[in-house]
Every structure is written in C-alpha cells, then in structure tokens.
Amino acid sequence: STATVEAGRRFGIPVVGTMAHSFIQAHALETDAFRNFAACRPQDVVLLIDTYDTLRGARRAAELCKSLRRDGVRVRGVRIDSGDLELEARRVRGILDAEDCREVRIFVSGGIDEHSIATMRAAQAPIDAFCIGTRLSVSADAPSLDCAYKLQQYAGRPCRKRSQWKETWPGPRQVYRQYDEDDRIGVDVLGCADEVVEGKPMLQLVMHGGRRVSPPAPLDVIRHHCAEELASLPTTLRALEKTTFSPVKISDRQHALATEVDRVAR
C-alpha cells in the first residue's frame, strides 16, 4: 500500500495512511482538519496528531472518535510522527483508553528502522503499526554497493581473476537455489550455466542488446513475489544481531573449470 495518492491513481496501489502535516496546517483549526479528512475517507480514518501538540491532538482525536461513532464512522487510528515515540505512544494510549477509545490504534512514523522497531517492541510500547518510509526505500546503513565489472569469458575462452582476496570463478554461470523441507532457502549452488544442477535457477535474461526482453511485471505480481521471497528466508537471516551469510556451494564442475583455466593461463 502507499500514502502517495498519485501512486494510487497511476499504478493502482491501494492508498492508505494519514494526512500530511501540510493538510493540518492548511486549516485554521486542527479539529476542522480532522473532520474534513474523516469526511473524505470515512472508511479509513487515521489522524495525524502531532503537528502542534501530540497530547492535545490525541484528546481532539478522541472527541472526534466519539462524535463520529454516533454517525457510524469509525476512527481506525492516530499517527505520531515526532518526539520520543515510545513515550508519546504510552501517553496517547492513556488518553484514548480514558476516553473510551480503546479500539483506536496507534501508528508511529518518522525515520524509524528495523533497529528502532526492535527497541520499541522490546520495551512493549503500545504501538500497533510502524510506518516506514525513507529507511525502506534507501539503504541508509550501507549507502554504496561495492561491485565491479569482471571479465569471465572472452571470445568463447573462459578466464578469471586470481588477485588475492579478489579471485573470481570462470565462464558463464548460473545460481541454483535449493530449499529445505520448510520451503526455506537451504543452499545456493554456483555452477556453470550449461550444467544440470538440482534446484531453482535464479539468473534470468532481462536485457539483450540494451533492451528489455519482456515487459515489466505488474505491481501485484511483484508484491506477491516479494512476499514469497521474504517467507523463504531462514530464521538466521531474519535476525538483527548475529546475522549469518546465506550458505553457498561451488559445484565440482566449476572447481574443475577454474583449475583448467589456471593451468593454461600465462
């Protein structure tokens, strides 16, 4: 889903979320902004409450919740986008519960990542959902990908680099993924492109002659593929601490080809 309305219009992504701070500021009164947003999206009312004062915003959201409840409209949640999110969530939860708005969920956002989420969950903060934006779309902890072009075959002749700590494997290759009994990644086997290895071949031709060989997949297909791939990750690759690398095995034929290349290389 997305909070970007244009993405919903252009690509058909389900639009969810809350209003922007600018929506609040465009109104003379915060309460008017809340009511107008609820009138526009009565099926998905989530109110942003920290534009001016988080606790006051929570009280106003609670008042609107009780008012709309009589009209059959449900306030699904409130969002906090600044400050000490754990502390603010506890204070807001107290206000909502005291005003008989226990069904209203608390969402938090504002530069959070997997580590801050783990910290807040460990502290049992009364937060129902974490809204991640920037840290989902950029790699803040690894802002560059260390990669380089390496020649592996020229004019039909396999070749490879043997520099210390930068050795490569020769020739065209394929990666075959093997799964365990729980349909999670067991091992990836690196083999020659034309050898038969048990497993799912992972490398596919997507461009030829500078052009795509097929049209891009629809977003719903991409979303489904992403969910399947995440579900296949082993438990050891899901942890934030003491992470391990996915196991990789080099095929016997790839080893043999490297030995032959080394033998004839000058």
Residue pairs with C-beta under 8 A, 6 or more apart in sequence:
1 13
1 14
1 15
1 16
1 17
2 8
2 13
2 14
2 15
2 16
2 17
3 15
3 16
3 17
3 18
3 131
4 13
4 15
5 15
7 13
7 15
8 14
8 15
11 219
12 219
13 219
16 44
16 46
17 46
17 79
17 131
18 37
18 46
18 47
18 48
18 79
18 107
19 33
19 37
19 47
19 48
20 48
21 48
21 51
21 81
23 33
23 37
23 48
24 30
24 33
24 48
24 51
24 52
25 51
26 33
27 33
27 36
30 51
30 52
30 57
30 60
31 60
31 63
31 64
34 47
34 60
34 61
34 64
35 64
37 45
37 47
38 45
38 47
38 64
38 68
38 73
38 75
42 73
44 76
45 68
45 73
45 74
45 75
45 76
45 77
46 75
46 76
46 77
46 78
46 79
46 107
47 57
47 61
47 64
47 75
47 77
47 78
47 79
48 57
48 78
48 79
48 81
49 57
49 58
49 60
49 61
49 78
49 79
49 80
49 92
50 57
50 79
50 80
50 81
50 82
50 83
50 88
51 57
54 80
54 82
54 83
54 88
54 91
54 92
55 91
55 92
55 95
57 78
58 78
58 91
58 92
58 95
58 96
59 95
59 99
61 75
61 78
61 96
61 101
61 104
62 95
62 96
62 99
62 101
62 104
63 99
64 75
65 75
65 96
65 99
65 101
65 104
66 99
66 100
66 101
68 74
68 75
69 75
74 103
75 101
75 104
76 104
76 105
77 104
77 105
77 106
77 107
77 128
77 129
78 92
78 96
78 104
78 105
78 106
78 107
79 106
79 107
79 108
79 109
79 131
80 88
80 89
80 92
80 106
80 107
80 108
80 109
80 110
81 108
81 109
81 110
82 110
85 108
85 110
85 112
85 116
85 120
85 125
85 127
86 119
86 120
86 123
86 125
86 127
89 106
89 108
89 120
89 125
89 126
89 127
90 125
90 126
92 106
93 106
93 126
96 102
96 104
96 106
105 128
105 129
106 126
106 127
106 128
106 129
107 127
107 128
107 129
107 130
107 131
108 120
108 127
108 129
108 130
108 131
109 130
109 131
109 132
109 133
111 134
111 135
112 130
112 131
112 132
112 135
113 132
113 135
113 140
113 141
114 135
114 240
115 240
117 130
118 240
120 127
120 130
121 127
134 140
150 160
150 161
150 168
151 159
151 161
152 158
152 159
152 160
152 168
152 169
152 170
152 171
152 172
152 173
153 159
153 170
153 171
153 172
158 170
158 171
158 257
158 260
158 261
159 170
159 261
159 265
160 167
160 168
160 169
160 170
160 258
160 261
160 262
161 167
161 168
162 262
162 265
169 190
169 250
169 254
169 257
169 258
170 257
170 258
170 261
171 192
171 193
171 254
171 257
172 192
172 193
172 194
173 190
173 191
173 192
173 193
173 203
173 254
174 191
174 192
174 193
174 195
174 197
174 201
174 202
174 203
175 188
175 189
175 190
175 191
175 201
175 202
175 203
176 188
176 189
176 191
176 197
176 198
176 199
176 200
176 201
176 202
177 185
177 187
177 188
177 189
177 199
177 200
177 202
178 185
178 186
178 187
178 188
178 189
178 198
178 199
178 200
179 185
179 186
179 199
179 200
179 232
180 186
180 234
183 231
183 232
184 231
184 232
184 233
184 234
185 232
185 233
185 234
185 237
185 246
186 247
187 247
187 248
187 249
188 199
188 202
188 246
188 247
188 248
188 249
189 197
189 198
189 199
189 248
189 249
189 250
189 251
190 248
190 249
190 250
190 251
190 254
191 197
191 250
191 251
191 253
191 254
192 251
192 253
192 254
192 257
195 251
195 253
197 251
205 213
206 212
206 213
206 214
207 213
217 225
234 246
236 243
236 244
237 243
237 244
237 246
